[in-house]
Amino acid sequence: MLAGPDHHAMENNFYALEMLTAERLTEARLAARRRDLLAQARARRRPLRARLGVALIALGEWLRRDPRPVPQPA
């Protein structure tokens, strides 16, 4: 019953589908790997809270500095 021309064509379709599926899966894995590498390569930023804290500390130290002595006119 399965030994007709339709069976052979159906068998080729399954083979082609299997090859296309394998190819797309490989492409998807490569794309995921690329995205992962890009994410790892990006510079890690400190959280806003930490950056703001450092900026406020620097500002406080700048404001607390002793003013430079200004020469007095004679």
FENZINOR-V507832 format. One record per residue. N is the residue number from 0. RES is the residue in one letter. SS is DSSP state (H for helix, E for strand, - for the rest). Layout:
n;res;ss
N;RES;SS
N;RES;SS
This chain:
n;res;ss
0;M;-
1;L;-
2;A;-
3;G;-
4;P;H
5;D;H
6;H;H
7;H;H
8;A;H
9;M;H
10;E;H
11;N;H
12;N;H
13;F;H
14;Y;H
15;A;H
16;L;H
17;E;H
18;M;H
19;L;H
20;T;H
21;A;H
22;E;H
23;R;H
24;L;H
25;T;H
26;E;H
27;A;H
28;R;H
29;L;H
30;A;H
31;A;H
32;R;H
33;R;H
34;R;H
35;D;H
36;L;H
37;L;H
38;A;H
39;Q;H
40;A;H
41;R;-
42;A;-
43;R;-
44;R;-
45;R;-
46;P;-
47;L;H
48;R;H
49;A;H
50;R;H
51;L;H
52;G;H
53;V;H
54;A;H
55;L;H
56;I;H
57;A;H
58;L;H
59;G;H
60;E;H
61;W;H
62;L;H
63;R;H
64;R;-
65;D;-
66;P;-
67;R;-
68;P;-
69;V;-
70;P;-
71;Q;-
72;P;-
73;A;-
